[in-house]
Amino acid sequence: MFVNEIKIENFRNISFMGLFPDKGINVIYGENGQGKTNILEAIWLFTGCKSFRTSKDSELIKFNSENAKISVEFESKLRKNTASVFIEKNRQAFLNGVQLTSPRELIGKYYSVIFSPVHLSLIKDGPLNRRKFIDAAISQIDETYAKKLMYYNHLINQKNALLKNTAEDASLLNTFDIWDEKIAESGAAVIKCRIDYLKMLEEIASDIYSGISDKKENMKIIYAGSFGFESESTDCIRENFLKNLRKNRSNDLYLKNTTCGPHRDDIEILIKDISARKFGSQGQQRSASLALKFGEAEIIKRIKGEEPVILLDDVLSELDLTRQNFILNKIKNKQVFITCCEKETVSRLCTGKVYKIENGNEVK
């Protein structure tokens, strides 16, 4: 899919901007704080997800403005579509002139992958960011996954609240068997989705990593669960999860927290069969992060039949020249938006469009 046109009004520091992007590489450059990332953020909102920078819609509206509006024309499966997002107290979305009941209805209509400096530390940071990455990636190709995850998190929050109150009401202990059965069933479905996704991701991302490393290194992806299971069937995962919930109950009561389950799991990345988080160089870790994000884009293409729009926010300066060249000139058949500060980076772009941004305006 491709974005043919985007209009931005009263969004962040942008009063009005209209762009007609190239179907290949689009470089948006300028000094820090000029509004480059705001353009990527506006494009991202059409995925139906919240901003990748804030959870508060009110922060997206330009200072002293009552509302903001973003409109886009995009091609999907050879069909032109128009969509708009209107932001006042919250977001409203429209697709081809029809108001949607929720912006989340845009999920499955418009696909995009965001890669920011946060993702460069995806490998070396803690497990929370890796869980967020995998959960967001699955949600783009499986509209039911977000509901499964929300229900599981709801159950965990409810049980944790009970764990905190057992000292005052011992009768709550009698309810834990029921809660654990629900949690095991719900959590097993989440884990199964994650494992299946990581199998696809490993196949694709390992090839991408091999290309970035000039075929000198290999990458593997392992689901590091907080409990073991003999097979990857949902039933086996559920049974082992339930056993561990019961085995850990006394410890959970002491800690007032549920200590095993998909909310505690991790994803381990191996480079040359060694932990990239513990022993990988900075270059290896960043290459692995790139491979994961471009692998996410390729899975969307395979599953949904659409090339997602790729948004790269201020990551080039953190990469060496070889990896910069890979992004600028080796990515084919994808629409890419890249923000950067360095004019020298722009000069290495072989084909595409360049936009200079100052104070929320395009400088022509």
Secondary structure, DSSP 8 states (H G I E B T S, - for coil): -EEEEEEEEEETTEEEEEE---SSEEEEE-STTSSHHHHHHHHHGGGSS--SS-S-GGGGB-TT-S-EEEEEEEEETTEEEEEEEEESSSEEEEETTEE-SSGGGGTTTS-EEEE-HHHHTTTTS-HHHHHHHHHHHHHHH-TTHHHHHHHHHHHHHHHHHHHHHTTT-GGGGGGHHHHHHHHHHHHHHHHHHHHHHHHHHHHHHHHHHHHHTTTS--EEEEEE-SS--SS-SHHHHHHHHHHHHHHTHHHHHHHTS--SSTTS-EEEEEETTEEHHHH--HHHHHHHHHHHHHHHHHHHHHHHS---EEEEES-GGGS-HHHHHHHHHS--S--EEEEES-HHHHHT--SSEEEEEETTEEE-
